[in-house]
Amino acid sequence: MSTHCTSTTEVQRVATGEAHGKAILLGEHAAVYGAPALPLPALTCRATVRRTTGPGAGVSRLRLVAPGPHGTPEEAAGGVPEELLLLLRAFAERAGLATPPALEIRLDSRVPSARGLGSSAANARALVRALDAFFGTGLDEQETFDLVQVSERSAHGLASGIDALTTGRERPVLLADGRPRTPSVGTGFHVVVADSGSGGGTRKAVGMLRAAFARNPDHRTRFVHRSTGFTRAALDDLAAGHLPALGRHLTDCHRMLADLGLTTDRTDALARTALDAGALGAKMSGGGLGGCVVALTTTVAHAESVSTALADRTGARTWTAVVAKGAGHDGP
């Protein structure tokens, strides 16, 4: 998947940037308490920035085209979201643009919103990359991350940075000990993402867990310990290419999150359907209380089989993320 920015000639006065959403394989919620998390890139977003011919400065028009209720692309109504206005102002300041030219911006996103897949961060990073290409500012990764976080803090309040970071990666990311690294992947695989049809309740779920752990700190200790164990074991299996064992960690993690009240009847049903269809493992992904389920598969044919079963038996929309074999490394 290409994520670099490309610009056309100045005569055409247009540039594009790409990014992607994310699905969390393991570690959601526990990451808030210092446990490792393992997100991976999923679904693409493209921003197109074009100089308009009309007078004036700033954004003349922003179009957001995203999956609608039935999965077909639809243009969102309304003006420019506040978080993207703040991002544009922050970019203009960084680029030294006192009076930026009139712009038309189009965001074409395959990442559905409010599903725990990082749609707002994907939109923001794609836009930053397009603006960087358009104005030739030469932003480095840290500067890009900081601009995406401007948008994320406006959209979500306290933003952990997981979404802002993962949207810029083409491979899985291990977030542990306050720093990211790329884990080793011993063999390639496919992850099917199934939409439950209802938005996730991340803010509610985080508050629910915080209150429960305040009443019983031992439950928090056990949760963090178990989640860390799943993720560490999964990393070993990921590096060795032991996909059946990796799948079992996903399913065990789903059961743990279900015991905490973070799954719903719908996400439980999606996970069961995926397993019945031959997935190696399945679990809720992200904040929970709705959102999406991820299912581990091996080949393209395997992923298609599980996706078909989910669509036929539950009516769920599905997407597939591909994870390629590769060596791990520290740092960006």
Secondary structure, DSSP 8 states (H G I E B T S, - for coil): -----EE--TTTTEEEEEEEEEEEEE-TTGGGGT--BEEEEEEEEEEEEEE-SSSSBSEEEEEEEEE-TTSSEEE--SS--HHHHHHHHHHHHHHT-SS-B-EEEEEEE-S-TTSSS-HHHHHHHHHHHHHHHHHT----HHHHHHHHHHHHHHHHSS--SHHHHHTT-SS--EEETTEEEE--BSS-EEEEEEE-SS---HHHHHHHHHHHHHH-HHHHHHHHHHHHHHHHHHHHHHHHT-HHHHHHHHHHHHHHHHHTT---HHHHHHHHHHHHTT-SEEEEESS-SSSEEEEEESSHHHHHHHHHHHHHHH---EEEEEE--B--EE--
